[in-house]
Amino acid sequence: MVQITTPRLVMLLMTAALPLCSACGSSSGTTPVTPAPVTTTEDFTATLDQLGSITHAFSVAAAGTVQVKFTDVEPLATMGLGVAVTTGGTACGSDIAQNTNAKSGTTALTGTAAVGSYCIRVFDAGNIPVDTTVTYTVEVTHP
């Protein structure tokens, strides 16, 4: 029968654990991980008439992906509306990207934006009948 004394047991355990600690506390030249920018979701709701156009301003705090989609269009959820991302600032400017047949529940636009001010322009692309008012909610997700 083999007897292991306490000093021998401690030495045996330290010897076994030594290879496991070889990377402890060492700096192996790894690069720090940059956290992803915080994503913000903004919802804009408004009422649009035939041949009308409405803009909503938003700001991008860090470069990254911008996604635009309608979450609700009434009275007809399948009606296609126009939506565009425009330059921003004190007044909304030129279209950067647009979709003239954006429908509720699907992504209308997606792309990469730099830090800055932008606008969403929602417009009738010829689908709103005379004397009809459309209420919509458009969702913009951005950093």
C-alpha positions, -999 to +999 in steps of 0.1 A: +000+000+000+013+034-010+010+062+015+010+098+003+019+124+029+005+159+028+037+175+015+039+149-013+002+155-022+007+193-024+037+188-046+019+163-069-011+187-073+012+217-080+031+197-106-001+187-123-016+222-123+016+240-136+009+234-173-026+247-169-013+281-156+013+286-183-010+312-201-021+329-169-013+366-168+007+366-200+001+392-227+002+373-260-002+404-281-039+401-287-057+431-299-085+446-278-120+439-290-139+470-301-175+469-289-202+471-315-221+504-315-253+506-296-283+501-320-312+525-318-347+519-332-369+549-339-405+547-350-422+575-369-460+575-374-478+600-397-507+604-421-501+607-458-524+619-486-524+611-523-492+625-539-480+636-505-445+634-489-434+636-453-399+636-438-386+624-404-351+633-392-327+610-374-290+610-364-264+582-368-240+583-338-215+558-352-208+544-386-228+512-392-259+496-407-291+515-412-323+496-418-357+510-428-391+492-428-428+499-425-443+482-395-478+493-402-497+507-432-535+514-430-561+511-444-545+485-466-514+467-452-503+455-487-502+490-502-468+499-514-454+533-504-423+552-514-395+556-488-361+572-491-331+579-470-319+615-476-292+637-465-300+656-434-291+686-414-313+716-408-334+706-439-338+672-455-319+671-488-312+647-517-321+610-518-293+587-510-314+555-516-351+549-522-377+522-527-409+531-546-428+499-536-420+494-499-446+472-480-453+467-444-435+439-427-405+437-450-372+456-451-375+485-475-339+498-474-307+487-458-272+501-461-242+515-443-242+551-431-214+574-417-219+595-386-243+623-394-278+636-398-302+619-422-340+619-430-365+593-439-389+606-466-421+587-470-441+595-501-470+583-523-455+565-553-488+565-571-507+539-551-529+561-528-563+566-543-580+600-545-596+611-512-578+584-493-555+590-463-529+564-453-515+561-418-481+545-415-454+537-390-419+534-404-391+520-382-355+531-386-328+510-369-293+526-368-262+529-346 
